[in-house]
Amino acid sequence: MTAGRDTSDYDIPFQDTAVIAWLEAAGIDATLPSPDRVYDAYLGGSHNTAVDRAFVDKAEQILPSIRPLARSNRSFLRRAVTYAVSQGITQFLDIGSGAPTVGNVHEIALRANPDAHVVYVDSNTIAVQSSAMVLQEHKVTDRVAMIQEDLRNPDGILNHPRTLELIDFSKPVCVLMVALLHFVGDEDKPGELIAYYRSKLAPGSMLALSHICNDEAPQDQKDQVDAFVRAYENTTTRLYSRTKAEMEKLFEGWDMVEPGVVHPPDWRPDNPIDSDMSAYYLGWCGVGRKA
């Protein structure tokens, strides 16, 4: 098994022309790479265009470990969802889910518990449209929904009709913000946003976060990450790196699940690929539980 993907994962192929047509119809500039499609390209998915793949080629020149980092992050997502299900959670709110790619949350959750409910959230029109199509193909719209909203509008997410249809907030929910907050600057007060979400959740709920970093990396990788962050100035979304201390601060008010905030390969690894060390120092991740 590869990180975040097995033979039962789905990946519906898209041609560049189809993706570009959707972008143009939605009024989105198809000449700029988009972080969610770039992430899909890092993982070897097909929901991306030549512009996105050209950005990936450039990114790999700047940060050679970016593909292993993306795979490690996706593997953390899989393990976090599986852990949450093992703790009795059957409701998932995946904020910043992006376009469909390998190892989607609903596939992981529904394999572990067929009664699971998942609400995906993204602000990107093409991600929402392509996700809706995948959910129709999978015939899971009675248990899984995709809504278009932004992390910064929590009430719009939590009170959305489809969210309220599928998620009972009187019971525990696992909120996923995986590879999301490094697209959120300090000016948007991510800690306060997370605290607001926490205030609306039942005891026993969980929060899973992951984030790019370089504070413990060797100097050559520190420089690579700094250059990588600068490269995102030419995309539709800025990128930010945060330290372990800053990551831990985002979990204020949550009880940390062991082993706490760690590099992704160290968070409850369950197969050999989780031990890929080439991107070891380039991410932080963790899961918190509401008491």
Stockholm file with secondary structure:
# STOCKHOLM 1.0

chainA/1-291         MTAGRDTSDYDIPFQDTAVIAWLEAAGIDATLPSPDRVYDAYLGGSHNTAVDRAFVDKAEQILPSIRPLARSNRSFLRRAVTYAVSQGITQFLDIGSGAPTVGNVHEIALRANPDAHVVYVDSNTIAVQSSAMVLQEHKVTDRVAMIQEDLRNPDGILNHPRTLELIDFSKPVCVLMVALLHFVGDEDKPGELIAYYRSKLAPGSMLALSHICNDEAPQDQKDQVDAFVRAYENTTTRLYSRTKAEMEKLFEGWDMVEPGVVHPPDWRPDNPIDSDMSAYYLGWCGVGRKA
#=GR chainA/1-291 SS CBTTBCTTCCCCCCCHHHHHHHHHHTTCCTTSCCHHHHHHHHTTCSSCCHHHHHHHHHHHHHCTTHHHHHHHHHHHHHHHHHHHHHTTCCEEEEETCCSCCSSCHHHHHHHHCTTCEEEEEESCHHHHHHHHHHHHHHTCTTTEEEEECCTTCHHHHHTCHHHHHHCCTTSCCEEEEETTGGGSCGGGCHHHHHHHHHHTSCTTCEEEEEEECCTTSCHHHHHHHHHHHHHGGGSSSCCCCCCHHHHHHHTTTSEECTTCSBCGGGSSCCSGGGGCCTTGGGEEEEEEECC
#=GC SS_cons         CBTTBCTTCCCCCCCHHHHHHHHHHTTCCTTSCCHHHHHHHHTTCSSCCHHHHHHHHHHHHHCTTHHHHHHHHHHHHHHHHHHHHHTTCCEEEEETCCSCCSSCHHHHHHHHCTTCEEEEEESCHHHHHHHHHHHHHHTCTTTEEEEECCTTCHHHHHTCHHHHHHCCTTSCCEEEEETTGGGSCGGGCHHHHHHHHHHTSCTTCEEEEEEECCTTSCHHHHHHHHHHHHHGGGSSSCCCCCCHHHHHHHTTTSEECTTCSBCGGGSSCCSGGGGCCTTGGGEEEEEEECC
//
